[in-house]
């Protein structure tokens, strides 16, 4: 004879939800601030070094600001759930814009054989982003999942994608400076573009694995509850 079924959690209570909303707002503000600074530094350094990778990284920061701004706009409303779908579409669009730009610039650089100069500022910026972005992404992803906000989780993935681009930028700049392999960062960036398309598609469909976990759910390797990312799920 089986015992009583476990009670399902109704999700965070009002006080906890209010705390999570404040946390998301702070994280989004921090993301916007950092990316504005990152964009200015990357675009300036990229122009000086004639580096397509650095300029592309700076424009990625601009795109990420638009994604974070969409989430900030959503959470300025008292009933932020009503703005969820619109914010999610904006985040998805930023993924697609990033993929399109990275693809075009990478192909152009490969075809033209553009050779960028050494950039110490670019290397330092890439290392700094590798340290900062994963932390911002992880904290926002946890808050978004607990809150049940698909847009907050999708924006955290945008931030994580920026981490991957930082790694690509670092490797590309380092390899170019050390060995003269000018094509390395463009080739790797094409892989990132493919990932961005996939993430944009999932965000557009609302499949971001963010439903609040219930007490009897079986967690997956990345902390999601089984079933929260199933096709057709609104979250």
Secondary structure, DSSP 8 states (H G I E B T S, - for coil): -----------S-HHHHHHHHHHHHHHHHHHHHHHHHHHHHHHHHHHHHT-HHHHHHHHHHHHHHHHHHHHHHHTTSSSGGGGHHHHHHHHHHHHHHHHHHHHHHHHHHHHHT------HHHHHHHHHHHHHHHHHHHHHHHHHHHHT-HHHHHHHHHHHHHHHHHHHHHHHHHHHHHH--TTHHHHHHHHHHHHHHHHHHHHHHT-SS-S---TT--B-TTS-BTTTT-TT---
